[in-house]
Amino acid sequence: MTTLYIREVPEAVAATLKERAAAQGKSLSAYVGAELARIAERPTNEEIAARLRARDRSSGPTVEEIVSAVEAGRR
């Protein structure tokens, strides 16, 4: 496991993180490590866009069907 050192963390941020860690019964290190893991698991906007571009849209509605549905909803 890697050790990270984070410098120049504002006091208010550190205090908030310490409070949240304590509220969950965790050490600051365990809490921040879990939060970093959660962040790392989320895909980036670029990854999401790439997945969407790669999807097969051949079975979806046509532009005309979408426009008709929108227009029908406005009536």
KOLGU-4560 file (N, C-alpha, C; in nm, 3 decimals, padded with zeros to 5 digits):
<recs>
<n_xx: 00.085 n_yy: -00.117 n_zz: 00.000 ca_xx: 00.000 ca_yy: 00.000 ca_zz: 00.000 c_xx: 00.089 c_yy: 00.124 c_zz: 00.000 mol: A seq: 1 type: MET>
<n_xx: 00.048 n_yy: 00.226 n_zz: -00.071 ca_xx: 00.125 ca_yy: 00.349 ca_zz: -00.084 c_xx: 00.091 c_yy: 00.446 c_zz: 00.028 mol: A seq: 2 type: THR>
<n_xx: 00.189 n_yy: 00.521 n_zz: 00.070 ca_xx: 00.169 ca_yy: 00.627 ca_zz: 00.168 c_xx: 00.169 c_yy: 00.760 c_zz: 00.094 mol: A seq: 3 type: THR>
<n_xx: 00.068 n_yy: 00.839 n_zz: 00.120 ca_xx: 00.059 ca_yy: 00.972 ca_zz: 00.059 c_xx: 00.073 c_yy: 01.078 c_zz: 00.168 mol: A seq: 4 type: LEU>
<n_xx: 00.142 n_yy: 01.183 n_zz: 00.134 ca_xx: 00.151 ca_yy: 01.299 ca_zz: 00.222 c_xx: 00.090 c_yy: 01.416 c_zz: 00.148 mol: A seq: 5 type: TYR>
<n_xx: -00.002 n_yy: 01.484 n_zz: 00.213 ca_xx: -00.071 ca_yy: 01.595 ca_zz: 00.149 c_xx: -00.032 c_yy: 01.722 c_zz: 00.222 mol: A seq: 6 type: ILE>
<n_xx: 00.022 n_yy: 01.815 n_zz: 00.147 ca_xx: 00.068 ca_yy: 01.941 ca_zz: 00.207 c_xx: -00.032 c_yy: 02.052 c_zz: 00.180 mol: A seq: 7 type: ARG>
<n_xx: -00.021 n_yy: 02.154 n_zz: 00.261 ca_xx: -00.097 ca_yy: 02.278 ca_zz: 00.244 c_xx: -00.249 c_yy: 02.256 c_zz: 00.243 mol: A seq: 8 type: GLU>
<n_xx: -00.296 n_yy: 02.171 n_zz: 00.334 ca_xx: -00.439 ca_yy: 02.151 ca_zz: 00.351 c_xx: -00.489 c_yy: 02.261 c_zz: 00.443 mol: A seq: 9 type: VAL>
<n_xx: -00.587 n_yy: 02.339 n_zz: 00.400 ca_xx: -00.638 ca_yy: 02.446 ca_zz: 00.486 c_xx: -00.689 c_yy: 02.391 c_zz: 00.620 mol: A seq: 10 type: PRO>
<n_xx: -00.668 n_yy: 02.465 n_zz: 00.726 ca_xx: -00.709 ca_yy: 02.423 ca_zz: 00.859 c_xx: -00.857 c_yy: 02.386 c_zz: 00.865 mol: A seq: 11 type: GLU>
<n_xx: -00.941 n_yy: 02.464 n_zz: 00.800 ca_xx: -01.085 ca_yy: 02.437 ca_zz: 00.803 c_xx: -01.117 c_yy: 02.303 c_zz: 00.737 mol: A seq: 12 type: ALA>
<n_xx: -01.048 n_yy: 02.272 n_zz: 00.630 ca_xx: -01.070 ca_yy: 02.144 ca_zz: 00.561 c_xx: -01.024 c_yy: 02.029 c_zz: 00.650 mol: A seq: 13 type: VAL>
<n_xx: -00.907 n_yy: 02.043 n_zz: 00.710 ca_xx: -00.856 ca_yy: 01.939 ca_zz: 00.799 c_xx: -00.950 c_yy: 01.917 c_zz: 00.918 mol: A seq: 14 type: ALA>
<n_xx: -01.001 n_yy: 02.025 n_zz: 00.973 ca_xx: -01.093 ca_yy: 02.014 ca_zz: 01.087 c_xx: -01.221 c_yy: 01.941 c_zz: 01.047 mol: A seq: 15 type: ALA>
<n_xx: -01.274 n_yy: 01.974 n_zz: 00.931 ca_xx: -01.396 ca_yy: 01.909 ca_zz: 00.882 c_xx: -01.372 c_yy: 01.760 c_zz: 00.862 mol: A seq: 16 type: THR>
<n_xx: -01.260 n_yy: 01.725 n_zz: 00.800 ca_xx: -01.227 ca_yy: 01.584 ca_zz: 00.776 c_xx: -01.210 c_yy: 01.509 c_zz: 00.908 mol: A seq: 17 type: LEU>
<n_xx: -01.146 n_yy: 01.571 n_zz: 01.006 ca_xx: -01.129 ca_yy: 01.508 ca_zz: 01.137 c_xx: -01.264 c_yy: 01.484 c_zz: 01.204 mol: A seq: 18 type: LYS>
<n_xx: -01.354 n_yy: 01.581 n_zz: 01.194 ca_xx: -01.487 ca_yy: 01.566 ca_zz: 01.252 c_xx: -01.565 c_yy: 01.453 c_zz: 01.186 mol: A seq: 19 type: GLU>
<n_xx: -01.558 n_yy: 01.446 n_zz: 01.055 ca_xx: -01.630 ca_yy: 01.341 ca_zz: 00.982 c_xx: -01.572 c_yy: 01.204 c_zz: 01.013 mol: A seq: 20 type: ARG>
<n_xx: -01.441 n_yy: 01.196 n_zz: 01.025 ca_xx: -01.377 ca_yy: 01.069 ca_zz: 01.059 c_xx: -01.422 c_yy: 01.025 c_zz: 01.198 mol: A seq: 21 type: ALA>
<n_xx: -01.421 n_yy: 01.116 n_zz: 01.293 ca_xx: -01.462 ca_yy: 01.084 ca_zz: 01.429 c_xx: -01.608 c_yy: 01.040 c_zz: 01.434 mol: A seq: 22 type: ALA>
<n_xx: -01.692 n_yy: 01.106 n_zz: 01.356 ca_xx: -01.835 ca_yy: 01.072 ca_zz: 01.355 c_xx: -01.857 c_yy: 00.929 c_zz: 01.303 mol: A seq: 23 type: ALA>
<n_xx: -01.766 n_yy: 00.881 n_zz: 01.221 ca_xx: -01.777 ca_yy: 00.745 ca_zz: 01.168 c_xx: -01.692 c_yy: 00.645 c_zz: 01.247 mol: A seq: 24 type: GLN>
<n_xx: -01.629 n_yy: 00.694 n_zz: 01.353 ca_xx: -01.546 ca_yy: 00.607 ca_zz: 01.436 c_xx: -01.420 c_yy: 00.560 c_zz: 01.366 mol: A seq: 25 type: GLY>
<n_xx: -01.368 n_yy: 00.643 n_zz: 01.275 ca_xx: -01.249 ca_yy: 00.608 ca_zz: 01.200 c_xx: -01.138 c_yy: 00.707 c_zz: 01.232 mol: A seq: 26 type: LYS>
<n_xx: -01.015 n_yy: 00.661 n_zz: 01.205 ca_xx: -00.904 ca_yy: 00.754 ca_zz: 01.212 c_xx: -00.911 c_yy: 00.847 c_zz: 01.091 mol: A seq: 27 type: SER>
<n_xx: -00.844 n_yy: 00.960 n_zz: 01.099 ca_xx: -00.840 ca_yy: 01.052 ca_zz: 00.986 c_xx: -00.783 c_yy: 00.982 c_zz: 00.864 mol: A seq: 28 type: LEU>
<n_xx: -00.677 n_yy: 00.907 n_zz: 00.884 ca_xx: -00.612 ca_yy: 00.837 ca_zz: 00.773 c_xx: -00.707 c_yy: 00.736 c_zz: 00.707 mol: A seq: 29 type: SER>
<n_xx: -00.779 n_yy: 00.658 n_zz: 00.787 ca_xx: -00.873 ca_yy: 00.559 ca_zz: 00.732 c_xx: -00.987 c_yy: 00.628 c_zz: 00.659 mol: A seq: 30 type: ALA>
<n_xx: -01.038 n_yy: 00.738 n_zz: 00.716 ca_xx: -01.147 ca_yy: 00.811 ca_zz: 00.653 c_xx: -01.106 c_yy: 00.869 c_zz: 00.519 mol: A seq: 31 type: TYR>
<n_xx: -00.992 n_yy: 00.938 n_zz: 00.517 ca_xx: -00.946 ca_yy: 01.001 ca_zz: 00.393 c_xx: -00.911 c_yy: 00.894 c_zz: 00.290 mol: A seq: 32 type: VAL>
<n_xx: -00.852 n_yy: 00.784 n_zz: 00.333 ca_xx: -00.822 ca_yy: 00.674 ca_zz: 00.241 c_xx: -00.947 c_yy: 00.619 c_zz: 00.176 mol: A seq: 33 type: GLY>
<n_xx: -01.053 n_yy: 00.601 n_zz: 00.254 ca_xx: -01.179 ca_yy: 00.551 ca_zz: 00.200 c_xx: -01.241 c_yy: 00.651 c_zz: 00.103 mol: A seq: 34 type: ALA>
<n_xx: -01.232 n_yy: 00.779 n_zz: 00.136 ca_xx: -01.286 ca_yy: 00.882 ca_zz: 00.046 c_xx: -01.208 c_yy: 00.887 c_zz: -00.084 mol: A seq: 35 type: GLU>
<n_xx: -01.077 n_yy: 00.873 n_zz: -00.077 ca_xx: -00.995 ca_yy: 00.871 ca_zz: -00.199 c_xx: -01.028 c_yy: 00.749 c_zz: -00.285 mol: A seq: 36 type: LEU>
<n_xx: -01.050 n_yy: 00.635 n_zz: -00.222 ca_xx: -01.087 ca_yy: 00.514 ca_zz: -00.296 c_xx: -01.222 c_yy: 00.534 c_zz: -00.366 mol: A seq: 37 type: ALA>
<n_xx: -01.315 n_yy: 00.597 n_zz: -00.296 ca_xx: -01.447 ca_yy: 00.623 ca_zz: -00.355 c_xx: -01.435 c_yy: 00.715 c_zz: -00.476 mol: A seq: 38 type: ARG>
<n_xx: -01.353 n_yy: 00.817 n_zz: -00.465 ca_xx: -01.331 ca_yy: 00.910 ca_zz: -00.576 c_xx: -01.265 c_yy: 00.838 c_zz: -00.693 mol: A seq: 39 type: ILE>
<n_xx: -01.166 n_yy: 00.755 n_zz: -00.665 ca_xx: -01.093 ca_yy: 00.685 ca_zz: -00.771 c_xx: -01.181 c_yy: 00.584 c_zz: -00.845 mol: A seq: 40 type: ALA>
<n_xx: -01.285 n_yy: 00.532 n_zz: -00.780 ca_xx: -01.374 ca_yy: 00.435 ca_zz: -00.843 c_xx: -01.470 c_yy: 00.500 c_zz: -00.942 mol: A seq: 41 type: GLU>
<n_xx: -01.497 n_yy: 00.628 n_zz: -00.926 ca_xx: -01.590 ca_yy: 00.698 ca_zz: -01.016 c_xx: -01.523 c_yy: 00.723 c_zz: -01.150 mol: A seq: 42 type: ARG>
<n_xx: -01.596 n_yy: 00.701 n_zz: -01.258 ca_xx: -01.537 ca_yy: 00.730 ca_zz: -01.389 c_xx: -01.524 c_yy: 00.881 c_zz: -01.411 mol: A seq: 43 type: PRO>
<n_xx: -01.427 n_yy: 00.920 n_zz: -01.490 ca_xx: -01.411 ca_yy: 01.061 ca_zz: -01.525 c_xx: -01.515 c_yy: 01.099 c_zz: -01.629 mol: A seq: 44 type: THR>
<n_xx: -01.533 n_yy: 01.228 n_zz: -01.651 ca_xx: -01.625 ca_yy: 01.272 ca_zz: -01.756 c_xx: -01.582 c_yy: 01.219 c_zz: -01.893 mol: A seq: 45 type: ASN>
<n_xx: -01.452 n_yy: 01.215 n_zz: -01.916 ca_xx: -01.400 ca_yy: 01.164 ca_zz: -02.044 c_xx: -01.433 c_yy: 01.016 c_zz: -02.061 mol: A seq: 46 type: GLU>
<n_xx: -01.422 n_yy: 00.938 n_zz: -01.953 ca_xx: -01.456 ca_yy: 00.795 ca_zz: -01.960 c_xx: -01.605 c_yy: 00.774 c_zz: -01.986 mol: A seq: 47 type: GLU>
<n_xx: -01.687 n_yy: 00.854 n_zz: -01.923 ca_xx: -01.832 ca_yy: 00.845 ca_zz: -01.945 c_xx: -01.865 c_yy: 00.880 c_zz: -02.089 mol: A seq: 48 type: ILE>
<n_xx: -01.806 n_yy: 00.987 n_zz: -02.140 ca_xx: -01.830 ca_yy: 01.028 ca_zz: -02.278 c_xx: -01.786 c_yy: 00.919 c_zz: -02.375 mol: A seq: 49 type: ALA>
<n_xx: -01.672 n_yy: 00.856 n_zz: -02.348 ca_xx: -01.623 ca_yy: 00.749 ca_zz: -02.436 c_xx: -01.719 c_yy: 00.630 c_zz: -02.435 mol: A seq: 50 type: ALA>
<n_xx: -01.772 n_yy: 00.595 n_zz: -02.319 ca_xx: -01.870 ca_yy: 00.485 ca_zz: -02.311 c_xx: -01.995 c_yy: 00.518 c_zz: -02.390 mol: A seq: 51 type: ARG>
<n_xx: -02.040 n_yy: 00.642 n_zz: -02.377 ca_xx: -02.161 ca_yy: 00.681 ca_zz: -02.450 c_xx: -02.139 c_yy: 00.680 c_zz: -02.601 mol: A seq: 52 type: LEU>
<n_xx: -02.022 n_yy: 00.726 n_zz: -02.645 ca_xx: -01.991 ca_yy: 00.724 ca_zz: -02.789 c_xx: -01.982 c_yy: 00.582 c_zz: -02.842 mol: A seq: 53 type: ARG>
<n_xx: -01.938 n_yy: 00.489 n_zz: -02.758 ca_xx: -01.920 ca_yy: 00.349 ca_zz: -02.801 c_xx: -02.050 c_yy: 00.270 c_zz: -02.804 mol: A seq: 54 type: ALA>
<n_xx: -02.156 n_yy: 00.323 n_zz: -02.747 ca_xx: -02.283 ca_yy: 00.249 ca_zz: -02.742 c_xx: -02.344 c_yy: 00.233 c_zz: -02.880 mol: A seq: 55 type: ARG>
<n_xx: -02.410 n_yy: 00.120 n_zz: -02.898 ca_xx: -02.484 ca_yy: 00.093 ca_zz: -03.021 c_xx: -02.620 c_yy: 00.159 c_zz: -03.010 mol: A seq: 56 type: ASP>
<n_xx: -02.644 n_yy: 00.256 n_zz: -03.094 ca_xx: -02.770 ca_yy: 00.329 ca_zz: -03.089 c_xx: -02.863 c_yy: 00.292 c_zz: -03.205 mol: A seq: 57 type: ARG>
<n_xx: -02.834 n_yy: 00.185 n_zz: -03.275 ca_xx: -02.912 ca_yy: 00.148 ca_zz: -03.393 c_xx: -03.055 c_yy: 00.109 c_zz: -03.359 mol: A seq: 58 type: SER>
<n_xx: -03.081 n_yy: 00.066 n_zz: -03.235 ca_xx: -03.217 ca_yy: 00.024 ca_zz: -03.200 c_xx: -03.295 c_yy: 00.133 c_zz: -03.128 mol: A seq: 59 type: SER>
<n_xx: -03.238 n_yy: 00.250 n_zz: -03.112 ca_xx: -03.305 ca_yy: 00.358 ca_zz: -03.041 c_xx: -03.401 c_yy: 00.434 c_zz: -03.131 mol: A seq: 60 type: GLY>
<n_xx: -03.469 n_yy: 00.533 n_zz: -03.075 ca_xx: -03.564 ca_yy: 00.611 ca_zz: -03.153 c_xx: -03.493 c_yy: 00.698 c_zz: -03.256 mol: A seq: 61 type: PRO>
<n_xx: -03.566 n_yy: 00.730 n_zz: -03.361 ca_xx: -03.511 ca_yy: 00.819 ca_zz: -03.463 c_xx: -03.525 c_yy: 00.964 c_zz: -03.416 mol: A seq: 62 type: THR>
<n_xx: -03.458 n_yy: 01.054 n_zz: -03.485 ca_xx: -03.469 ca_yy: 01.196 ca_zz: -03.453 c_xx: -03.614 c_yy: 01.240 c_zz: -03.468 mol: A seq: 63 type: VAL>
<n_xx: -03.678 n_yy: 01.194 n_zz: -03.572 ca_xx: -03.818 ca_yy: 01.232 ca_zz: -03.596 c_xx: -03.908 c_yy: 01.185 c_zz: -03.482 mol: A seq: 64 type: GLU>
<n_xx: -03.886 n_yy: 01.065 n_zz: -03.431 ca_xx: -03.968 ca_yy: 01.014 ca_zz: -03.320 c_xx: -03.946 c_yy: 01.097 c_zz: -03.193 mol: A seq: 65 type: GLU>
<n_xx: -03.824 n_yy: 01.136 n_zz: -03.170 ca_xx: -03.793 ca_yy: 01.218 ca_zz: -03.053 c_xx: -03.860 c_yy: 01.354 c_zz: -03.064 mol: A seq: 66 type: ILE>
<n_xx: -03.848 n_yy: 01.417 n_zz: -03.181 ca_xx: -03.910 ca_yy: 01.548 ca_zz: -03.202 c_xx: -04.061 c_yy: 01.538 c_zz: -03.186 mol: A seq: 67 type: VAL>
<n_xx: -04.121 n_yy: 01.434 n_zz: -03.241 ca_xx: -04.267 ca_yy: 01.415 ca_zz: -03.229 c_xx: -04.308 c_yy: 01.399 c_zz: -03.083 mol: A seq: 68 type: SER>
<n_xx: -04.232 n_yy: 01.323 n_zz: -03.006 ca_xx: -04.263 ca_yy: 01.302 ca_zz: -02.864 c_xx: -04.252 c_yy: 01.432 c_zz: -02.786 mol: A seq: 69 type: ALA>
<n_xx: -04.149 n_yy: 01.512 n_zz: -02.817 ca_xx: -04.132 ca_yy: 01.642 ca_zz: -02.749 c_xx: -04.248 c_yy: 01.733 c_zz: -02.783 mol: A seq: 70 type: VAL>
<n_xx: -04.283 n_yy: 01.739 n_zz: -02.910 ca_xx: -04.394 ca_yy: 01.825 ca_zz: -02.953 c_xx: -04.525 c_yy: 01.779 c_zz: -02.891 mol: A seq: 71 type: GLU>
<n_xx: -04.547 n_yy: 01.650 n_zz: -02.882 ca_xx: -04.669 ca_yy: 01.598 ca_zz: -02.822 c_xx: -04.676 c_yy: 01.633 c_zz: -02.674 mol: A seq: 72 type: ALA>
<n_xx: -04.562 n_yy: 01.635 n_zz: -02.609 ca_xx: -04.559 ca_yy: 01.669 ca_zz: -02.467 c_xx: -04.586 c_yy: 01.815 c_zz: -02.440 mol: A seq: 73 type: GLY>
<n_xx: -04.570 n_yy: 01.899 n_zz: -02.539 ca_xx: -04.592 ca_yy: 02.042 ca_zz: -02.523 c_xx: -04.739 c_yy: 02.082 c_zz: -02.545 mol: A seq: 74 type: ARG>
<n_xx: -04.815 n_yy: 01.992 n_zz: -02.595 ca_xx: -04.956 ca_yy: 02.024 ca_zz: -02.624 c_xx: -05.043 c_yy: 02.013 c_zz: -02.505 mol: A seq: 75 type: ARG>
</recs>
